């Protein structure tokens, strides 16, 4: 169950990162950089946590 939730969160984080990247490329708005950095950080944390969970099983 936890694996499924983390996978969906990782997918949503990746999609949000892509959308914010496209918006930043189109508008050049600096506030979107904060969203991009937050999404990237959250994605890395989720990916590491998924890797740790899979190694324990």
N, C-alpha and C positions, 0 to 999 in steps of 0.2 A: 504494500500500500504506500509506504513512504517513498519507495523508488518511483512509483507512478506520479506522485505529487511533485517530487523533485524534477522529474523529467519534463512535466508540463510547465513548471516554473522556469526551467532552463529554456524551453521553447519560447515562452512568452517574453523572457528577457532578451533572447536573440532577436525576436521580431521587433521588440521595442527599440533595441539598439540599431537595427536596420532602418526603421522609420525615422528615428531621431537623426541618424547620420544623413539620410536623404534630405530631411528638413534643413539641417545645418548647411548642407552643400547648396541647397536652393536659396536659403535666406541669408546665411552668414550670421545668424543671431547667436551671440556668445552665450546666452543662458542655456542653449541646448547642449553646450559642451558639458555642463554639470550633469545633465541627464545622461549623456553618453558615457561619462566616466562612472556614474553610479550604476548604470546597466552593465557595463563591462566588469566592474568590481563584483557585482552580485552574481553575474554569470560565472566568473572564475571561482567564487566561493561555492556555488552550487555544483559546479563540475568537480571540484576537489572533494566535496562531501559525497557526491555520488560514487567517485572512485574509492573512497574509504569504505563506504557501505558495501560495495561489491567485493572488495578484498576480504572483508570480514565474513562474507557468506561463502 
